[in-house]
């Protein structure tokens, strides 16, 4: 989780504790926690897939060093640590910032129904 994500959860929790923990405050905290749960489950699934691919590539009798190196490089692109803090997910900010696939790639020509 990024510092901003953790901070958002902690801010909502502190607001609840300092107030009377109104139903709306608790509902907002629950919604924030559920959103983060979805994000973390997706990240965990991605990590589990990387581990499986890396184990499979590393256990081959004819182990291909380049395959293992490519998987590790992919993992490094996904995770980065900055300022000595915990690793965070790659946000896709390259150059002028994040772009969609439509912006980054030329669209394929449209073909009508045959």
Residue, then its C-alpha position, 0 to 999 in steps of 0.5 A: x500500500x502506498x503512504x497515501x492509501x494508508x494515510x486515507x484509512x488512518x485519517x478515516x479511523x482517527x476521525x471516527x475515534x475522535x467523533x462519536x463513530x457515527x454510522x456514516x463515518x463507519x460506513x465510509x471507513x468500511x468502504x475505504x477498507x473494502x476498496x483497499x482489500x480489492x486492491x491488495x487481493x489483486x496485488x497478491x494474485x499478481x505476486x503469486x503468479x510471479x512466484x509460480x512462473x519464477x519457480x517453474x522457470x527455475x526448476x527446469x532441467x534445462x534451466x534457461x537463465x534468460x527466462x529467469x532473468x526476464x521474469x525477475x526484470x518484470x518483477x522489478x518493473x512492478x515493484x520499486x522502493x524509494x527513499x528506503x521505504x516499503x516497496x510500492x506498486x508501479x503506477x505507470x507514470x513514465x514520461x509525461x505521466x500515465x496514458x491509456x492504451x488508446x493514447x499510446x498505441x495507434x488504433x487498429x483499422x475498423x472492419x465492418x461486418x462481413 
